[in-house]
């Protein structure tokens, strides 16, 4: 479902923000929400909005966002001796709505933001995807902190106690090197490294799941080791930060193992030293609550690894995990969406630790009742968007397609951006065995989507749906693919998420034409793409991927 598509590279417990919190999948979520904070800069002059739907450029209210392009913002930051705070989002993105409903309304957070040059970058604005690619931003929402020279200082993930975000900005103001640079100083042999309290906090609250190193096992495994070493280097008094780093190290190791397994290679068990800290963290209920958002990122892979390492701990692990997630689900310092994410983590644990891989009916009933009550109460459109997304993720774990369908059908009628939920309904109906209804929803989601990057992403989803469901309908596939490339041509920005969507389109069409049975259609689509490539500037780095699209040989 769209609900699992955001943000970013999300790991099994984070929507995304999911992240990576689009496209996490949050893979169903990327760390609890992928409200990613990483301060950075960017963006565009007021005149750049001309001709675009105003809704796509609605900046969160109450903040004096900088007007100008990325380089102008960096220059202003240098003159004012301030770091840059870059918020990259999209009008349809539920975690972005969560930011607007929570963090961007907090007085303590807004007061700190006066010490930064705040930049808002809408993913559908002209040139936005190129700016995102420049700063290695892929998922909505992402927040970066940058120095005036463009150096990234930090990325900070969401899902935390809401009061912590002001503290995170305070921490960023004192940083002199990036989290990545600081982590590198801990590598290598020799005496045990030592971190200052500020350095420990910087590493503990950086959104490593949004780092490029998180995308490949060959970089993810070393990162896991570095994070574990960082935990050992933290002052003993910083128990929360120490525990967060231990959990992040384990999450990295588990994700690397998962990626290796998906590639068909043989995996090795996660090292006992990497697994060892979690039982002690869970045994300290207060500490476990303080790092509950990080614990959620572990997902079912953790439970399988923990039980394999020590089967006798299954019952204790279940009891303690349930207690932590129940505590988070009741904690008023967390938003309704984050509380729902905690319930999802409880269900994942229940399923993974059950001998038959099922959720007890009484637990499923209690959780769905909580969801129904929360949705009935939530009327604020921003908060509701994020809550709906979290609820859908819960129902996905339960396999309750009927309830998910009813929620989606209701949101399509009332949401400001209904195309987001239409795509979800298309996926759901395909799963239910209603292919024509699924295609109808996918088509509607594409044709009602707004904004160039958004339209192209949703259009690619429609074409891929046609290829899966009606592979023999060459005329429909040809027409849809050419229409979608027309949107890409109009956007004139073949970078970032748009480039990744193009890669997914190519993979789908190549698979469809594996036996050269549809060579005529593929040739027509390639010719259309070549016309687009020819209009790109000679210096545009995207020309290579553009020219290789559906190339033969």
Secondary structure, 3 states (H helix, E strand, C coil): CHHHCCCCCCCCCCCCCCCCCCCCCCCCCCCCCCCEECCCCCCCCHHHHCCCCHHHHCCCCCCCCCCCCHHHHHHHHHHHCCEEEEEEECCCCHHHHHHHHCHHHCHHHHHHHCCEEEEEEECCCCCHHHHHHHCCCCCCCEEEEECCCCCEEEEECCCCCCCHHHHHHHHHHCCCCCHHHHHHCCCCCCCCCCCCHHHHHHHHCCCHHHCHHHHCHHHHHHHHHHHHHHHHHCCCCCHHHHHHHHHHHHHHHHHHHHHHHHCCCCCCCCCHHHHCHHHHHHHCHHHHHHCHHHHHHHHHHHHHHHHHHCHHHHHHHHHHHHHHHHHHHHCCCCCHHHHHHHHHHHHHHHHHHCCCCCCCHHHHHHHHHHHHHHHHHCCCHHHHHHHHHHHHHHHHHHCCHHHHHHHHHHHHHHCCCCHHHHHHHHHHHHHCCCHHHHHHHHHHHHHHCCCHHHHHHHHHHHHHHHHHHCCCCHHHHHHHHHHHHHHHHHHCCCCHHHHHHHHHHHHHHHHHCCCCCCHHHHHHHHHHHHHHHCCCCCCCCCHHHHHCCCCCC
